[in-house]
């Protein structure tokens, strides 16, 4: 996976403000991210892209504000344009202690207390540079199958990376989701929850960034946090103090993380060990 190599341009600056310096930050592949110094000496984070799909940054800003409205710390949205999003600057240096991660776990649990009678969203969003399809569905198993797994199988890079046997296995697995995943309500999901999307406020509190919001199973969020690594057990323990787990939740994490594995393959093709991991999930659950 490679990062965007876009250079800074003054037309990325928020309207009415002058950027005097811009330092490239690491970590993003879909967009470029900059720590920018303004003429008044404030520092802000500016996410930029000349090729951003229409509405990409507005969608991210709306997700941040929705999470903030529901008790999750997020960076303040300072400006949005078709090619950039300007945010309050937070720290990627996390106070890696249990108190921090316990607070983050409780924060996610409170977000998941917000429920919907249906799965999906009132419009499609984005996960990376590919559409996140969010068509409404009353059935959580059907929604996850069609909008979170099968939806990636027609992406060109996934077609190149996966064999006919892989695709047939994923289709069979989707037919069995009702047996493998317990029925659960649709809750407000961050949608892209890995360690890299957790920051620290100036007070040392956790904050979440880069949402891909939808109403779906709580375990969908947990699966990405669990399977991408770097988030300690204290996070999950604190989460489950507020939202006790269904039996077998750990065993389902790799299954539900198929969405993330397939997203990476659909973006980049057969990079790293993602295709073997997909095959490992099929072998485990079929």
N, C-alpha and C positions, 0 to 999 in steps of 0.2 A: 504494500500500500504506500503510495507516494503522496506527499503534501502538495497543495497548490503552490505554483512558483510565481504567482502574480506579484508584480511590483506595486509599491505605494504610488498613488496618484492623488493630487490635491482635491480632485472632485469626489473623492471618497469621504472627505471631511464633512461633519454634520453641518447642516445649513446655518449660516450666520456665525460660525466659529472658525478660527484659524488654527491649524495644526502646525506647530513649529518643529516637531520631531516625531518620527514614527519608527518604532523598533519592532521587527518581526517576532511574533511569538510562535512557538512550536506546538504541534499537536493536532492541527486541523488538516483534513484532506479535502473536504468539499469546498471550503472557502479559505481565504487568507485571514489571519488574525493579527492585529497590531496593537501594541501599547503606544498610544499617542499622547503627546504632551500638547496642551492647548496654550494659546497666547497668555491666558491668565494663570498658567502654571498648574492647572488641574491635569491629572492623568485620567484617561478613559481607554476603554477597549473598543476597537472598531473592527468588526467583521466585514470583509469586503469580497465582492466578486463581480467582474464585468459580465459574466455569463450566467448569473443567477436566474433561475426560472422566475417568471412573474409571481410576485407575492411571497417568495421564500422568506425574506427577512421580516415582512409584516406578520407572517404566520408564526415565526419564532418569537417575535415581540409579544404577540397575543398570548402565546403559551406561557411565557414568563409572567405576564401580568395575571393570568388566570391562576397559576400556581401561587403567586403572592397573595391573591385574594383568598386563597384557601389555606393559608397558614404556613406556606413554604418560603423560606428565604430565597430570594433571587436577586441578581443585580438589577438596579433600576434601569429602565429603558430611557435613554436620553434623546435618541433621534432614530428615525427609520427612513430609508430611501430605497428605491428599487435595487441599488447596488451596494448598500451598506447598512449596518446596524451598529449604533453606538450605545455602549453600555457602561454603567458604573464599573470601575476597575476593582476587582476582588483578587484574592491571592490563591495561586495554585499550590502554595506551600502549606500543606494541611497539618494542623496539630494532631499528629497521628497517635492519639491516645483514645482510650475506650470512651471517655466522656463525649468526645467529639462524634464518634461513630454511633454511640447510643442515641445522641440527639438526632442525628441524621436518620436513624432507623425509626424513631418515633415520629419524625416529620413525615416520612413516607407513609407510615401507618395512618396518620391523620388525613393525608391526601386521599388514601384509599377508603376512607370513611364516606367520601362523596360518591354517591351511586347514581346510576341511570337505569331506567327500565329496559333500555336497548343497548346493544353493542354497536360501536362505530363512532361516527362524528357527523356533524351536519355538513361537512365538506371534506374532500381529500386534503392530505397534508404532505409532508416530506419527511423522509428518513434518509439522511445524506442528500444525494442528488437524484434519488428516485422517488416517484410518488408513493406516499403511504395511502393505500386505498382504504376508505373508511365507510363504505356503503352500509347503511343501517341494517341490522339483523336482530331478530328476537332470540336467536339461538346462538349461544356463545361458542359451541363446538363448531358449528357451521361457519361462523364469522372467523374464528381463528384459522380454520382450514383454508377457506377461500381467500381471505384478505391478508393473512399473515404468513402462510406457507405456499399455497399453490400460486399465488399472485406473482411469485418470483420466477416461476418455471418458464415463462415466455420471454424473459429478459435475455437479450442476445448473449451476454457473457455467461449466464447460467446455462444456456443451451449448449455452449461450447464446453463448459466444465463438467457437466453432469451426463452420465450415460443414460440410455433408455431404462436400464435396470434401476438406476438411482431414482428416476422420475416415477417409475411404476411403484417403487417402494414408498416414496413420499405420498403418492396417491392412496396406497393401501393404508398407510399410517393415518392419513386424514380420515379415512373411513372408520378407523378404530378409536378416534379421539374420545368419543363418548364413553368407551370402556376404560381409557387410560387416564383421563383427567376428570376429577369430580366436578359436578355442576357448581357454578359459583356466580355471583352477581357481576354485573359490569360496573367497574369503579374507574375513577379518574386516574389515568396512567400517565406517568412522565414519558415513557415510550423509548427512551434512549439512555437508560440509567446504568452507566459504568463509572468506574473511579474517576476517569478523566473529566466527567461532567459534574463532579463535586468540587466546589471551591470553598474557601473560608472567608468570612466577613472580617472587617477590621476588629470586631469583638471576639473573633475566634469561633464563631458559630458556623455550622455547615450551610451552604447555599447550593442550589441545583441550577444548572444551565442546560442549554441545547435541548429543549423538550421536543417531543414528537407526539403531541397529545392525542388521546382517544379514550373512549370508554371500553375497557376490556377487563380480563381477569387480573386480579392483583398479582397472581403468581407469574404473569408475563413480565412485569417489572422486576420482580424478585429474581427471575431466572437470569436476566442479563447481568444484574448486580452480582449474582452468585457465580456465574460461569465465566465472566471475563476477568476475574481475579482482582486482588488488591483491596477488597472490602472485607474487613475482619468479621469474625463470628459475633462480636459484640453488637454490630449493626443488626444482624438477623435476630439475635436474642431480644434486643430491645423492641424491634418491630413486632415480634410474636408475643411480647408481653401485652401489647395493645390489641393485636389481631392474632389470636391463637391459631396455629397452623392446622391444616387438614392432614391426617395421617399420610405418610409417604411423600411429603412435599419435596424432600431433598432428591428423591429418585426421579421426580418429574422435572427437575431444573434443566437438565440437558435436552429433554424432549421439547420443552417450551422455548428453549434458547435456539431452536431450529430457525426461528424467524431471523435472529441476528446472523447466524451462520449463512443462511441463504441470502440475506441482504449483502453481506460482504462478497460472496461469490458473484452475485448479480452486478455489483459495482466493479469488481476487479478480476473476475475469473478465478482460476484455481491457485490462489496464492496461499502460502504457508500451509497449514494443516487443515484448512476449513473443509475441503471436500472429504478427506478421510474422517473428520469428526462427524460430518453429516452421515456418512456410511456407518460409523460406529453407533449413532443413535438408531438408525434403521435396524441394525443387527440386534441392538438391545431390546427394542420394543416390538419387533415383528416376529 
